Amino acid sequence: MRFSDYCSLTLVIGLFILAALLPLIPDSDYLMSLALPIAMYTVLATSWALFSGPTHYISLATGAFYGVGAYVVGTGIEFIPYPVLLLIAGFSGIVLAGLVGIATLRLSGVYFVIFTLGLAELIRQLVTWIQNNFTGSRGLYVLTDITENYIYWQLIALTALVFLVGWLIKRSRLGFALRIIGNDELVAGHCGINSAGCKVILFMVSGCFAAVVGAVMAPRFTYIEPSMAFSPELSFQVVIMALLGGVHRLWGPLVGVIPFTLLWEVIASSFPTQTVLLLGVSFLLIVYFIPDGVVGRLEDLVKSMRLARPGSNRG
Amino acid sequence: MEVLTNGFLLGATYALLAMGLTLQYGVARIMNLANGEMLVAGAFAAFWAFTANQISPFYAVLFVVPLAFIFNWLVYRYLLTPLVRRAKSQGQLEVDTILATFGMSFALVGIMLMLFGGEFFTYSYLAEPFEIFGSPYGLNRVVACLASVFICGLLFWAIYTTRIGMAMRALTSNPDAASLVAIDVPRMSALAFSLGGAVSAVGGIMLSTFLTLDASIGVVFTMKALIIVIMGGVGDIRGAIIAAMVLGIAETLVASLIDPGLTLAAAYLLFILVLLFKPEGLFGRKAI
């Protein structure tokens, strides 16, 4: 590692420590109510971008994984210790992603998008059906002594983990293979890369994180209901934030998450009835005007400034 | 027998939805995830016409079709054409249109929530029994089925015998070659997209005569239409009609044998089977 790498590493660790110290500030309730969703969406959007960034496959199923994670905790909280539940949630995320991936990722991206579009709704129907016929009650109570601060620290730890995993993947053979697949799948196939296999593995990683986030967030709900846990808006918000930030860099989604969560806080409190419409409109604006995300725009700007310099010497 | 007839009655309406999507995806190459919202908008229009003005839903078709056509044309012209121009490849276009129409679907749901609120809406039209083979069926279902069959037949005739239909089929098989034989590709795509949207809205009217809908249910119908189109083979209208029947019967089977809340699961099951065994569609050939 070079000196600058050590510098950025220290900077990142420093930022994480600062973020982790946030709940210790006295009277930080309001700050926490902003920081918690930011941390949550950072994990979701970054893990989403881990898969969708290099492969260009748009997953609309974050909500499904999230809901599965939340339901694992909701169902098992009375019998199984919480940390084990987190592991089970992550594992069920992996299994679900694996099944979806094996069915769809061998084929072109359209099938995958369609499959993930309805996945949350499908699982919601199944869960509702099971609850109506076998357990009797619609909702689940999650009563624990896990405080908001504890959830926040878990999310911060997950954020660190997702960045670490993303960094490791980028340096690994898998990451290299993915870059080739993203640029030209045909070439990747000719190089002997099992492109479907790579995608499935990456989708499993992404699904695992989303499920664990759902599990971590479950104690905050106290009452879980299918229509709440599997809301389509969650999948949508994650895609928006990741695209707003930019999916080509590991830290890109973070750049989108922070402003969007803050903006959303304002919108949700001032126009509570029009949130769906505004969500759609803001999404369209991003797709049309900043398709590469803020980070992509900034990088373009830096590049053009570098190119402009020799030109100005001439003039 | 009852299941089969009910499945057929439902399948005919699904065929209509699938035709709308086939026109949009097969011909205009736009993967429209907002298709179901168009359907719900059509259903809302029929609901409004019936409850507020006592107009029969079948007369509502007369004003819904031009409105939906114009709306979809505007969407194609001003929202999707820039994406078509910007796209460097088919894959890029696919990603962009999926994202854009996904955003549109949310915007449309938002607008409909604003106009109509989040309640379920239903109205009672021709809700009287009608006997086929000795067992009673809702007359509204039968009439909706007949109307759908009629419209499907009309489209089928238009696509397989008229010049415009031939141009559309040419676009389906190869857009680059189509422009070589003097087919105005952008105009034809816009026409197919708008027509597809109008057909979807009509499908919504048909569904609204016998189903209870709400503003955010569109995505379920988008899913079903997409599954039918893929099962039938993209751009293959005959395949889509048969796939729609299969889906209608499968859903009715699941609804009557297991639980009416699991219809989407039935659709997914078919989808998975198709993906695993015949991803090129029921009558499709493997791409070479």
HADDOCK unambig.tbl for C-alpha pairs under 7 A between the chains (distance, minus, plus):
assign (segid A and resid 103 and name CA) (segid B and resid 272 and name CA) 6.75 0.50 0.50
assign (segid A and resid 103 and name CA) (segid B and resid 275 and name CA) 6.51 0.50 0.50
assign (segid A and resid 103 and name CA) (segid B and resid 276 and name CA) 6.32 0.50 0.50
assign (segid A and resid 104 and name CA) (segid B and resid 275 and name CA) 6.86 0.50 0.50
assign (segid A and resid 114 and name CA) (segid B and resid 223 and name CA) 6.93 0.50 0.50
assign (segid A and resid 118 and name CA) (segid B and resid 223 and name CA) 6.31 0.50 0.50
assign (segid A and resid 122 and name CA) (segid B and resid 264 and name CA) 6.14 0.50 0.50
assign (segid A and resid 122 and name CA) (segid B and resid 265 and name CA) 5.93 0.50 0.50
assign (segid A and resid 125 and name CA) (segid B and resid 261 and name CA) 6.44 0.50 0.50
assign (segid A and resid 125 and name CA) (segid B and resid 262 and name CA) 6.10 0.50 0.50
assign (segid A and resid 126 and name CA) (segid B and resid 262 and name CA) 6.86 0.50 0.50
assign (segid A and resid 129 and name CA) (segid B and resid 261 and name CA) 6.84 0.50 0.50
assign (segid A and resid 274 and name CA) (segid B and resid 110 and name CA) 6.38 0.50 0.50
assign (segid A and resid 274 and name CA) (segid B and resid 114 and name CA) 6.92 0.50 0.50
assign (segid A and resid 276 and name CA) (segid B and resid 106 and name CA) 6.09 0.50 0.50
assign (segid A and resid 276 and name CA) (segid B and resid 107 and name CA) 6.57 0.50 0.50
assign (segid A and resid 276 and name CA) (segid B and resid 109 and name CA) 6.96 0.50 0.50
assign (segid A and resid 276 and name CA) (segid B and resid 110 and name CA) 4.73 0.50 0.50
assign (segid A and resid 277 and name CA) (segid B and resid 106 and name CA) 6.20 0.50 0.50
assign (segid A and resid 277 and name CA) (segid B and resid 107 and name CA) 4.34 0.50 0.50
assign (segid A and resid 277 and name CA) (segid B and resid 108 and name CA) 6.93 0.50 0.50
assign (segid A and resid 277 and name CA) (segid B and resid 109 and name CA) 6.82 0.50 0.50
assign (segid A and resid 277 and name CA) (segid B and resid 110 and name CA) 3.78 0.50 0.50
assign (segid A and resid 277 and name CA) (segid B and resid 111 and name CA) 6.04 0.50 0.50
assign (segid A and resid 278 and name CA) (segid B and resid 107 and name CA) 6.92 0.50 0.50
assign (segid A and resid 279 and name CA) (segid B and resid 106 and name CA) 6.98 0.50 0.50
assign (segid A and resid 280 and name CA) (segid B and resid 103 and name CA) 4.64 0.50 0.50
assign (segid A and resid 280 and name CA) (segid B and resid 104 and name CA) 6.01 0.50 0.50
assign (segid A and resid 280 and name CA) (segid B and resid 106 and name CA) 4.61 0.50 0.50
assign (segid A and resid 280 and name CA) (segid B and resid 107 and name CA) 4.20 0.50 0.50
assign (segid A and resid 281 and name CA) (segid B and resid 103 and name CA) 6.84 0.50 0.50
assign (segid A and resid 281 and name CA) (segid B and resid 107 and name CA) 5.83 0.50 0.50
assign (segid A and resid 283 and name CA) (segid B and resid 103 and name CA) 5.47 0.50 0.50
assign (segid A and resid 284 and name CA) (segid B and resid 100 and name CA) 5.93 0.50 0.50
assign (segid A and resid 284 and name CA) (segid B and resid 103 and name CA) 5.46 0.50 0.50
assign (segid A and resid 287 and name CA) (segid B and resid 99 and name CA) 6.95 0.50 0.50
assign (segid A and resid 287 and name CA) (segid B and resid 100 and name CA) 6.37 0.50 0.50
